[in-house]
Amino acid sequence: MALPEDRLIPVAKFPEKVQRFVSPKAPPPMKSMVARGMVPMKPLVQVCALYQIAARDGGDLAKDAARTVKGLPPGTLRSIAAEPLLPVVLDWLADLFMDTREVLQPVVLNKMVDSDTLIRVARESGDTPILELLANNQARLLEAPGLIEALFLNRAMRASSVDRMLDFAARNRVALPNIPEYEAIVAAIAGEVPQTEDEARAADAKFAAAQAALDGLGGRSEEELAEVADAFAEESAAAEAEQAPEAREAKRPEPEPEEEKRSSSAAGRIRELNVAQKVRLAMMGNATERGILIRDTNKIVARAVIRSPAVSDSEAMIYAKNKALLDEVISYIATNKKWIRHYQMKLALVMNPKTPTGDAMRFLNHLRVNDLRAVARSKGVPGPVTKAAKQLIKTRMK
């Protein structure tokens, strides 16, 4: 389904006695009376008439119509929202009552509601129980995959429910192009999807703790944030090493007090999350959060971060200069046409030894002589690149 371009209700659908009030030819005073609720009508008809005036006339009439609807008794609104209304009217009610669960709930449960409306609710609502209703509506998830994507990016969505939803989508071969590394994420969390409510609560608690830890980084200096990122990278690498066969054979010692302390830090909280949860944090978060998560040693997480549409040119520049990031992150930056159009980006990539040699050679041709000299003197740049830089300098000096 999709909401129609023409959002108006055909006048013929209204009761004959009401048609003159909602007709385009109705005089302004008559429209104003309807908008202010001064014309007696059955509640269901009144809501449709108010919608019609708001959709067609806009301005002050739309504001009056919205106030009139919001002034109706809650019980009346709940009953109307459960009626088989036209999808455009339900969309209007969802917009007006986005923050009112008792009205929004019957709207999202209404069989007539359009998927576009549900996707908007999934994006804008911060009401977890409402989001859970959407996530549990499997028929709608299959009909509108955009609903899964919107719920994935909503901070109020339970982490455990997201895992279940992704697992459901994978089992039904639903394509989710707006979730980076979706198939790899599902494969990575196989066997980790919460099966009981206790497991779900534990997963939700870990995710909430990580969110809170990241929120607590607000106002920190760049140096402090760098320390957190370094700690996360170290813990991520250590955790990966523990997964090696030789490490798993050895019994892990009891955690020391310092390890327990570290696990309560922002870096430790994030490290405890599964792949899907880390990717969610990266896609929902800000530059600070992405700057931490891009240093995860799990390629799925790092690739998802750099592919996030929220990554700015300045962030990409910082990543391009970082020689500790995964090769795949640098390689992706080197092939991004938007980012490599900047001179400083080309220079940063040439100076990064993890840039594929072919790309580095290509960027060399765009560098100024002074920067070529810096490349030629650098001990951190691969030999073929420094050699090519020296040759370019000789060519340009002739």
RAKAWO-V947926 format. One record per residue. N is the residue number from 1. RES is the residue in one letter. D_CENTER is the distance of its C-alpha to the mean C-alpha in Angstrom with 1 decimal. Layout:
n->N res->RES d_center->D_CENTER
n->N res->RES d_center->D_CENTER
//
This chain:
n->1 res->M d_center->23.2
n->2 res->A d_center->22.2
n->3 res->L d_center->23.4
n->4 res->P d_center->26.5
n->5 res->E d_center->26.9
n->6 res->D d_center->30.0
n->7 res->R d_center->28.8
n->8 res->L d_center->32.4
n->9 res->I d_center->34.3
n->10 res->P d_center->37.6
n->11 res->V d_center->40.3
n->12 res->A d_center->42.4
n->13 res->K d_center->40.0
n->14 res->F d_center->41.0
n->15 res->P d_center->44.3
n->16 res->E d_center->47.2
n->17 res->K d_center->47.9
n->18 res->V d_center->44.4
n->19 res->Q d_center->44.2
n->20 res->R d_center->46.1
n->21 res->F d_center->43.7
n->22 res->V d_center->40.6
n->23 res->S d_center->42.3
n->24 res->P d_center->41.3
n->25 res->K d_center->45.0
n->26 res->A d_center->44.9
n->27 res->P d_center->46.3
n->28 res->P d_center->43.9
n->29 res->P d_center->45.7
n->30 res->M d_center->45.2
n->31 res->K d_center->41.4
n->32 res->S d_center->41.3
n->33 res->M d_center->43.1
n->34 res->V d_center->40.7
n->35 res->A d_center->37.7
n->36 res->R d_center->39.3
n->37 res->G d_center->40.2
n->38 res->M d_center->43.9
n->39 res->V d_center->44.6
n->40 res->P d_center->45.2
n->41 res->M d_center->43.1
n->42 res->K d_center->41.8
n->43 res->P d_center->38.4
n->44 res->L d_center->36.6
n->45 res->V d_center->38.4
n->46 res->Q d_center->37.8
n->47 res->V d_center->34.0
n->48 res->C d_center->34.1
n->49 res->A d_center->36.5
n->50 res->L d_center->34.4
n->51 res->Y d_center->31.4
n->52 res->Q d_center->33.7
n->53 res->I d_center->34.9
n->54 res->A d_center->31.5
n->55 res->A d_center->30.2
n->56 res->R d_center->33.3
n->57 res->D d_center->34.6
n->58 res->G d_center->31.7
n->59 res->G d_center->32.7
n->60 res->D d_center->34.7
n->61 res->L d_center->35.4
n->62 res->A d_center->31.7
n->63 res->K d_center->31.5
n->64 res->D d_center->34.7
n->65 res->A d_center->33.4
n->66 res->A d_center->30.3
n->67 res->R d_center->32.4
n->68 res->T d_center->34.8
n->69 res->V d_center->32.3
n->70 res->K d_center->30.8
n->71 res->G d_center->34.4
n->72 res->L d_center->35.2
n->73 res->P d_center->35.8
n->74 res->P d_center->32.8
n->75 res->G d_center->34.7
n->76 res->T d_center->35.4
n->77 res->L d_center->31.8
n->78 res->R d_center->30.7
n->79 res->S d_center->33.5
n->80 res->I d_center->32.6
n->81 res->A d_center->28.9
n->82 res->A d_center->30.1
n->83 res->E d_center->32.5
n->84 res->P d_center->31.9
n->85 res->L d_center->30.9
n->86 res->L d_center->29.9
n->87 res->P d_center->26.1
n->88 res->V d_center->26.2
n->89 res->V d_center->27.7
n->90 res->L d_center->25.3
n->91 res->D d_center->22.4
n->92 res->W d_center->24.4
n->93 res->L d_center->24.9
n->94 res->A d_center->21.2
n->95 res->D d_center->20.7
n->96 res->L d_center->23.7
n->97 res->F d_center->23.0
n->98 res->M d_center->19.2
n->99 res->D d_center->20.3
n->100 res->T d_center->23.3
n->101 res->R d_center->22.8
n->102 res->E d_center->26.4
n->103 res->V d_center->26.0
n->104 res->L d_center->22.4
n->105 res->Q d_center->23.1
n->106 res->P d_center->25.9
n->107 res->V d_center->23.9
n->108 res->V d_center->21.1
n->109 res->L d_center->23.9
n->110 res->N d_center->26.0
n->111 res->K d_center->26.8
n->112 res->M d_center->27.0
n->113 res->V d_center->23.6
n->114 res->D d_center->21.7
n->115 res->S d_center->18.5
n->116 res->D d_center->17.2
n->117 res->T d_center->17.8
n->118 res->L d_center->16.1
n->119 res->I d_center->12.9
n->120 res->R d_center->13.2
n->121 res->V d_center->14.1
n->122 res->A d_center->11.1
n->123 res->R d_center->8.9
n->124 res->E d_center->11.7
n->125 res->S d_center->13.6
n->126 res->G d_center->13.7
n->127 res->D d_center->16.5
n->128 res->T d_center->15.9
n->129 res->P d_center->19.0
n->130 res->I d_center->17.9
n->131 res->L d_center->14.5
n->132 res->E d_center->16.9
n->133 res->L d_center->19.1
n->134 res->L d_center->16.5
n->135 res->A d_center->15.5
n->136 res->N d_center->19.3
n->137 res->N d_center->20.1
n->138 res->Q d_center->20.4
n->139 res->A d_center->22.3
n->140 res->R d_center->19.5
n->141 res->L d_center->16.9
n->142 res->L d_center->19.4
n->143 res->E d_center->20.1
n->144 res->A d_center->16.7
n->145 res->P d_center->14.2
n->146 res->G d_center->11.7
n->147 res->L d_center->11.9
n->148 res->I d_center->10.7
n->149 res->E d_center->7.6
n->150 res->A d_center->7.0
n->151 res->L d_center->8.2
n->152 res->F d_center->6.3
n->153 res->L d_center->3.2
n->154 res->N d_center->6.4
n->155 res->R d_center->8.3
n->156 res->A d_center->11.5
n->157 res->M d_center->11.1
n->158 res->R d_center->13.7
n->159 res->A d_center->13.1
n->160 res->S d_center->16.2
n->161 res->S d_center->15.3
n->162 res->V d_center->12.1
n->163 res->D d_center->14.7
n->164 res->R d_center->17.1
n->165 res->M d_center->15.0
n->166 res->L d_center->14.1
n->167 res->D d_center->17.8
n->168 res->F d_center->18.9
n->169 res->A d_center->17.0
n->170 res->A d_center->18.6
n->171 res->R d_center->22.0
n->172 res->N d_center->21.9
n->173 res->R d_center->20.9
n->174 res->V d_center->17.9
n->175 res->A d_center->16.3
n->176 res->L d_center->12.5
n->177 res->P d_center->12.5
n->178 res->N d_center->8.8
n->179 res->I d_center->8.1
n->180 res->P d_center->10.2
n->181 res->E d_center->13.3
n->182 res->Y d_center->12.8
n->183 res->E d_center->16.6
n->184 res->A d_center->17.2
n->185 res->I d_center->14.8
n->186 res->V d_center->16.7
n->187 res->A d_center->19.9
n->188 res->A d_center->19.2
n->189 res->I d_center->18.7
n->190 res->A d_center->21.6
n->191 res->G d_center->23.9
n->192 res->E d_center->21.6
n->193 res->V d_center->20.2
n->194 res->P d_center->21.7
n->195 res->Q d_center->24.8
n->196 res->T d_center->26.1
n->197 res->E d_center->25.1
n->198 res->D d_center->26.2
n->199 res->E d_center->24.0
n->200 res->A d_center->21.0
n->201 res->R d_center->21.9
n->202 res->A d_center->22.4
n->203 res->A d_center->18.9
n->204 res->D d_center->17.4
n->205 res->A d_center->19.7
n->206 res->K d_center->18.7
n->207 res->F d_center->15.0
n->208 res->A d_center->16.1
n->209 res->A d_center->18.6
n->210 res->A d_center->16.2
n->211 res->Q d_center->14.0
n->212 res->A d_center->17.4
n->213 res->A d_center->18.7
n->214 res->L d_center->16.1
n->215 res->D d_center->16.5
n->216 res->G d_center->20.1
n->217 res->L d_center->19.9
n->218 res->G d_center->19.7
n->219 res->G d_center->22.9
n->220 res->R d_center->23.9
n->221 res->S d_center->25.8
n->222 res->E d_center->24.7
n->223 res->E d_center->27.3
n->224 res->E d_center->26.0
n->225 res->L d_center->22.4
n->226 res->A d_center->24.0
n->227 res->E d_center->25.9
n->228 res->V d_center->22.9
n->229 res->A d_center->21.3
n->230 res->D d_center->24.8
n->231 res->A d_center->25.1
n->232 res->F d_center->21.9
n->233 res->A d_center->23.0
n->234 res->E d_center->26.4
n->235 res->E d_center->25.3
n->236 res->S d_center->23.0
n->237 res->A d_center->26.0
n->238 res->A d_center->28.3
n->239 res->A d_center->26.3
n->240 res->E d_center->26.3
n->241 res->A d_center->30.0
n->242 res->E d_center->30.6
n->243 res->Q d_center->29.3
n->244 res->A d_center->32.0
n->245 res->P d_center->34.9
n->246 res->E d_center->37.4
n->247 res->A d_center->35.3
n->248 res->R d_center->34.7
n->249 res->E d_center->38.5
n->250 res->A d_center->39.2
n->251 res->K d_center->38.7
n->252 res->R d_center->36.3
n->253 res->P d_center->38.1
n->254 res->E d_center->37.3
n->255 res->P d_center->34.7
n->256 res->E d_center->36.5
n->257 res->P d_center->35.8
n->258 res->E d_center->34.1
n->259 res->E d_center->31.7
n->260 res->E d_center->31.0
n->261 res->K d_center->30.4
n->262 res->R d_center->28.0
n->263 res->S d_center->25.9
n->264 res->S d_center->25.3
n->265 res->S d_center->23.9
n->266 res->A d_center->20.3
n->267 res->A d_center->20.9
n->268 res->G d_center->22.5
n->269 res->R d_center->19.9
n->270 res->I d_center->17.1
n->271 res->R d_center->19.6
n->272 res->E d_center->20.3
n->273 res->L d_center->16.9
n->274 res->N d_center->16.6
n->275 res->V d_center->14.8
n->276 res->A d_center->12.0
n->277 res->Q d_center->11.5
n->278 res->K d_center->11.7
n->279 res->V d_center->9.1
n->280 res->R d_center->6.6
n->281 res->L d_center->8.2
n->282 res->A d_center->8.2
n->283 res->M d_center->4.6
n->284 res->M d_center->4.5
n->285 res->G d_center->8.1
n->286 res->N d_center->10.7
n->287 res->A d_center->13.4
n->288 res->T d_center->15.4
n->289 res->E d_center->13.0
n->290 res->R d_center->12.2
n->291 res->G d_center->16.0
n->292 res->I d_center->16.7
n->293 res->L d_center->14.6
n->294 res->I d_center->15.7
n->295 res->R d_center->19.1
n->296 res->D d_center->18.5
n->297 res->T d_center->21.4
n->298 res->N d_center->19.4
n->299 res->K d_center->18.9
n->300 res->I d_center->16.0
n->301 res->V d_center->13.9
n->302 res->A d_center->15.5
n->303 res->R d_center->15.0
n->304 res->A d_center->11.2
n->305 res->V d_center->11.1
n->306 res->I d_center->13.5
n->307 res->R d_center->11.9
n->308 res->S d_center->8.6
n->309 res->P d_center->9.4
n->310 res->A d_center->9.1
n->311 res->V d_center->12.1
n->312 res->S d_center->15.2
n->313 res->D d_center->18.7
n->314 res->S d_center->19.9
n->315 res->E d_center->17.5
n->316 res->A d_center->18.5
n->317 res->M d_center->22.1
n->318 res->I d_center->21.9
n->319 res->Y d_center->20.6
n->320 res->A d_center->23.3
n->321 res->K d_center->25.9
n->322 res->N d_center->24.9
n->323 res->K d_center->27.4
n->324 res->A d_center->26.0
n->325 res->L d_center->22.7
n->326 res->L d_center->22.7
n->327 res->D d_center->24.6
n->328 res->E d_center->21.8
n->329 res->V d_center->19.6
n->330 res->I d_center->22.6
n->331 res->S d_center->23.5
n->332 res->Y d_center->20.2
n->333 res->I d_center->20.6
n->334 res->A d_center->24.2
n->335 res->T d_center->23.3
n->336 res->N d_center->20.8
n->337 res->K d_center->23.0
n->338 res->K d_center->21.2
n->339 res->W d_center->21.6
n->340 res->I d_center->25.0
n->341 res->R d_center->26.6
n->342 res->H d_center->27.0
n->343 res->Y d_center->30.3
n->344 res->Q d_center->29.1
n->345 res->M d_center->26.3
n->346 res->K d_center->29.1
n->347 res->L d_center->31.2
n->348 res->A d_center->28.7
n->349 res->L d_center->28.1
n->350 res->V d_center->31.8
n->351 res->M d_center->32.3
n->352 res->N d_center->29.8
n->353 res->P d_center->31.7
n->354 res->K d_center->28.6
n->355 res->T d_center->28.3
n->356 res->P d_center->29.9
n->357 res->T d_center->33.5
n->358 res->G d_center->33.5
n->359 res->D d_center->30.7
n->360 res->A d_center->32.4
n->361 res->M d_center->35.6
n->362 res->R d_center->34.1
n->363 res->F d_center->32.8
n->364 res->L d_center->36.2
n->365 res->N d_center->37.8
n->366 res->H d_center->35.8
n->367 res->L d_center->36.7
n->368 res->R d_center->39.5
n->369 res->V d_center->42.6
n->370 res->N d_center->42.0
n->371 res->D d_center->38.6
n->372 res->L d_center->40.2
n->373 res->R d_center->42.7
n->374 res->A d_center->40.0
n->375 res->V d_center->38.6
n->376 res->A d_center->42.1
n->377 res->R d_center->42.8
n->378 res->S d_center->39.6
n->379 res->K d_center->40.2
n->380 res->G d_center->36.5
n->381 res->V d_center->36.3
n->382 res->P d_center->37.4
n->383 res->G d_center->41.0
n->384 res->P d_center->40.6
n->385 res->V d_center->38.5
n->386 res->T d_center->40.9
n->387 res->K d_center->43.8
n->388 res->A d_center->42.2
n->389 res->A d_center->41.6
n->390 res->K d_center->45.3
n->391 res->Q d_center->46.4
n->392 res->L d_center->44.5
n->393 res->I d_center->46.0
n->394 res->K d_center->49.5
n->395 res->T d_center->48.9
n->396 res->R d_center->47.8
n->397 res->M d_center->50.6
n->398 res->K d_center->53.3
//
